[in-house]
């Protein structure tokens, strides 16, 4: 039980650190910054386990044996990976959320089809994602063409293999 509580406490710490850093200044490479926050928190948590386990009387820390440390690292890492992978979903507005918000804001009268088409355009949906890919160094622009970097190529292959495995079409 201590492993679970300690892991959750450190995930909360990492989340608060994330919010504090973003409140001061949003990093250009947000995913890398999140990764750094969770690696720092995991390192700090592991150090605290090795250094203080058994010496703090509150009984919050796990025993500090190798098995409990492995449990802590595995659980914390699983939560961190989920957190980091789900962050892009809230980082940029999704088309579905934009449509739902526009229809909701229109109220009982609804929203005109042409007005909705004005709201859901490439400037709002595509361009911010291209900028994110440029800042994350997944693509680069040369001679007016976007090309994949090594990192972008790996990501494209992973998603292509996954979509092929799941028998998903080319659409969104």
NORDAGI-V508221 format. One record per residue. RES is the residue in one small letter. PHI is phi as a letter, one per 20 degrees, with the letter a starting at -180 (none if undefined). Layout:
res=(RES	RES)
phi=(PHI	PHI)
This chain:
res=(x	x	x	x	x	x	x	x	x	x	x	x	x	x	x	x	x	x	x	x	x	x	x	x	x	x	x	x	x	x	x	x	x	x	x	x	x	x	x	x	x	x	x	x	x	x	x	x	x	x	x	x	x	x	x	x	x	x	x	x	x	x	x	x	x	x	x	x	x	x	x	x	x	x	x	x	x	x	x	x	x	x	x	x	x	x	x	x	x	x	x	x	x	x	x	x	x	x	x	x	x	x	x	x	x	x	x	x	x	x	x	x	x	x	x	x	x	x	x	x	x	x	x	x	x	x	x	x	x	x	x	x	x	x	x	x	x	x	x	x	x	x	x	x	x	x	x	x	x	x	x	x	x	x	x	x	x	x	x	x	x	x	x	x	x	x	x	x	x	x	x	x)
phi=(none	f	f	f	f	f	f	f	g	f	f	f	g	f	f	f	f	g	f	f	f	f	f	f	a	f	f	f	d	f	f	f	f	f	g	f	f	f	f	g	f	f	f	f	f	f	g	g	f	f	e	d	g	n	e	e	e	f	m	e	f	f	g	n	f	g	f	f	f	f	f	g	f	f	f	f	f	f	f	f	f	f	f	f	f	e	g	g	f	d	f	c	f	e	g	f	f	f	f	f	f	f	f	f	f	f	m	f	f	n	d	f	g	f	f	f	f	f	f	e	c	f	f	e	d	e	g	f	f	f	f	f	f	f	f	e	l	e	c	c	d	b	l	m	c	e	c	f	e	g	f	f	f	f	f	f	f	g	f	f	f	f	f	f	f	e	l	e	f	f	f	e)
